[in-house]
Amino acid sequence: MNSASWDGDRNLLMSMFRAGVAAADPMRIVPPHLPAPPRGRTLVIGAGKASAQMALAVERNWKQPLEGLIVTRYGYRVPTERIEVVEAAHPVPDQAGHDAARRMLRMVNGLTADDLVLCLISGGGSALLPLPADGLTLADKQQVNRALLRSGATISEMNCVRKHLSAIKGGRLAAACAPARVVTLLISDVPGDDPAVIASGPTVPDPTTCTDALAILRKYSIGEPAAALAHLQRGDDETPKPGDPRLAHAEAILIGAPQASLEAAAQVARSAGLAPLILSDAIEGEARDVALVHAAIARQVAAHGQPAPAPCVLLSGGETTVTVRGKGRGGRNAEFLLALVIALDGHPRVHAIACDTDGVDGTEDNAGAIAGPDSLQRAAAVGLRAKDYLANNDGYTFFERLGDLVVTGPTLTNVNDFRAIVIR
């Protein structure tokens, strides 16, 4: 393989990823969607990996008085002046998130119809607002979260369960704000961009039920903690449903989504002379299975010029899952890329990147990783057996040993997975 070609495609892949992240920058996408100031108070609340940067964008573009509280992931704080930012744990919640969620509910008590609640929501908000329903504890929620994260459940399934074990999600936060006007600005990290799923929809009516949540736990053989199952079985603490009068003055506006980021990456590809093919912005499924499909499409392009002739780039987003069976390190993007490398088996014309747009792949310090035709060869040269690392869910270590991790630090936004595969 020509080293210049590898370096060129590596730079191109990184440029596409950076363009995708930039398209979801809150400083760029929040200001056009700010509502008119109210006659009464303006209260800013919210949660998510992008929420602190969203709050900063509000502060810089809101001349009237405001106050508020935002919860973001550790390491994602930005220097705000009027809106308090609290950091908490993700993806497994902690006491800091619990306490902040309780404070947030207290803050919205006693609002009037003249007041405005501006709610800033992005991916990660569900774990960052872990206020348990009556009769449940934070430990109960932590146990359920850990089990769901290891089960291979989709984000929609996980958030359905979270809503029905919560005192703040699934529309409950908006109900607590009534009769004030609630305007929620959303940056989507979920396949399909359903506002009721993003961060478990704290200000959006919830069409799912306790019965649905219970069925999801049974589907993945999650039988503990007993208190959580008993709560769902009783079914007497339902979320606000569509048509609930408490949410009559609540609206949700989608301001950032995976599709826009893929389109930004596609423009970079065009400028470099490659035809972009956006496969989907909503791909779900086991990361290693999704990798097999992507590898097959890449091979079809290389061998037959279908569905487009080379040179081209395959782009996709969404949120894959990993059913954890090993004890290795790495998130779903490293898992996807390792499986892709194995499936391509050193194909000389294919380079790829897989990253999480928030800058954190799972719980690690990398956004994802990058790979080329020589990845397997270089791995073998240092004694790495790719299949063994995949079996151990250890994509992080594999790419770390090769020097191919992508490390960006927190990007202060989140439109979920980003994948690009260049075929020459």
C-alpha positions, -999 to +999 in steps of 0.1 A: +000+000+000+012+035-008+019+053+024+010+086+008-024+072-001-029+060+035-019+094+049-042+112+024-072+091+032-066+093+069-066+131+066-098+129+045-116+107+070-106+130+099-118+160+079-152+144+073-155+135+110-146+171+120-172+185+096-199+162+110-191+174+145-190+211+135-224+208+119-238+200+153-220+228+172-245+244+196-229+278+191-240+275+155-274+258+158-289+272+190-293+310+182-316+307+152-342+288+173-344+309+204-380+320+212-392+355+219-386+367+255-416+362+278-434+388+300-423+369+331-392+350+341-369+330+318-357+298+333-331+277+315-329+240+324-317+209+306-293+180+305-270+162+281-234+161+267-241+192+246-263+210+272-235+232+287-224+245+253-261+250+245-264+271+276-234+292+267-250+298+233-282+310+250-263+333+273-244+350+245-276+356+225-301+364+253-301+400+264-329+398+289-326+384+325-324+346+328-313+320+353-311+282+353-295+249+359-279+225+334-265+190+340-237+177+318-212+149+318-180+152+338-154+171+316-181+188+295-185+220+316-180+254+299-177+288+317-212+302+319-222+333+340-259+332+345-268+295+341-253+271+366-237+240+351-234+208+372-213+178+361-225+142+367-218+107+356-226+090+323-236+064+313-242+050+348-257+078+369-244+091+402-255+111+432-245+144+416-270+138+388-296+127+413-292+158+434-293+181+404-324+165+390-342+170+423-331+207+424-344+211+388-378+199+398-379+223+427-368+252+405-398+249+382-424+249+410-446+279+411-442+292+376-469+312+359-483+314+324-462+345+318-430+325+324-408+307+299-389+275+305-362+270+279-351+234+281-318+223+264-317+186+258-291+164+241-279+128+241-268+116+275-294+135+293-312+104+305-283+092+326-277+127+338-312+132+353-315+100+373-342+110+398-359+077+408-397+073+410-412+071+445-402+038+462-370+034+442-334+043+450-305+056+429-288+022+435-319+006+418-315+028+388-278+022+386-283-015+386-309-014+358-286+009+338-257-014+340-277-044+330-293-026+300-259-013+288-245-049+288-276-064+273-275-051+237-308-032+242-314-004+218-314+032+230-352+034+225-356+003+246-333+016+273-350+050+275-385+034+276-374+016+308-357+047+322-388+068+318-410+044+338-385+043+367-381+081+369-397+110+386-385+135+359-384+118+325-411+109+300-428+143+301-428+146+339-405+177+339-428+196+315-458+187+336-440+201+367-435+234+347-472+240+340-487+265+333-455+281+320-446+279+284-419+252+278-397+254+247-373+225+243-344+227+219-332+192+210-299+178+196-307+143+186-285+113+192-311+086+186-321+068+154-353+083+140-348+116+160-380+109+181-382+138+207-398+113+231-367+091+230-339+118+231-327+118+268-359+099+276-380+129+267-383+148+300-405+175+284-423+154+258-454+133+262-447+096+264-467+070+244-451+040+260-463+023+291-451+005+322-461-028+305-438-019+276-409-013+299-415-045+318-415-065+285-381-050+276-366-061+309-380-096+304-368-097+268-332-092+280-336-115+311-331-086+335-347-097+368-331-073+393-336-052+412-368-066+425-381-031+435-378-019+398-398-048+385-424-045+412-428-008+403-434-016+367-458-044+375-480-022+396-483+002+367-498+030+388-472+057+381-476+063+344-459+090+324-479+119+309-495+108+276-501+127+244-530+151+250-522+156+287-534+192+295-503+199+316-482+197+284-505+219+264-480+248+263-449+226+257-432+224+223-401+206+211-378+218+183-352+196+168-321+218+160-294+192+154-295+157+141-273+129+126-285+136+090-272+171+090-238+159+101-236+132+075-245+158+048-217+181+060-193+151+057-207+144+023-198+179+011-162+173+023-161+141+002-174+159-029-148+186-025-121+158-025-135+142-057-154+113-040-190+105-045-207+103-011-233+076-004-253+082+028-265+048+037-286+058+067-286+082+096-305+057+118-286+023+118-291+001+148-280-034+157-250-052+170-219-033+161-201-063+147-231-073+126-235-038+112-198-040+103-203-071+082-230-053+062-208-023+056-179-045+046-200-063+021-212-030+005-176-018+003-165-050-014-194-046-039-183-011-047-147-022-052-156-053-073-187-042-093-190-004-090-224-009-072-243+009-057-218+035-070-184+034-087-152+041-068-138+065-057-166+070-032-173+071+005-200+053+024-214+074+053-237+062+081-249+072+115-273+059+142-264+040+173-252+004+173-250-017+204-226-042+219-236-073+239-207-075+262-193-110+267-156-103+271-136-082+296-118-058+273-120-021+268-138-002+240-171+012+229-194+004+200-173+023+174-141+005+182-160-027+181-176-018+147-142-009+132-124-040+145-151-062+131-149-043+098-111-047+096-115-085+101-143-087+075-123-067+049-092-089+055-067-063+043-087-051+012-062-028-005-087-001-015-106+005+017-100+030+046-125+037+074-132+057+105-158+051+132-163+076+160-188+089+185-195+126+178-195+134+215-158+125+216-162+095+239-166+059+226-185+042+254-166+050+286-132+054+272-110+084+264-112+081+227-139+091+202-133+060+181-106+047+157-093+047+122-082+019+100-065+012+066-056-018+044-025-026+065-042-027+099-043-065+101-007-067+088+006-042+114-014-060+141+002-093+133+036-078+133+032-069+170+015-101+179-021-090+179-048-115+168-077-093+158-103-120+163-092-126+198-096-089+206-130-088+191-141-119+211-130-100+242-148-068+233-113-051+233-113-029+203-098+000+223-066-020+232-063-033+196-063+002+180-043+017+209-015-007+202-016+003+165-016+040+173-049+043+155-072+056+182-090+089+174-088+111+205-106+145+204-116+151+240-152+163+247-167+178+215-195+195+235-221+181+211-236+147+204-254+133+173-241+098+180-222+074+158-203+086+127-189+061+102-171+068+069-156+042+046-135+054+016-132+030-014-107+039-040 
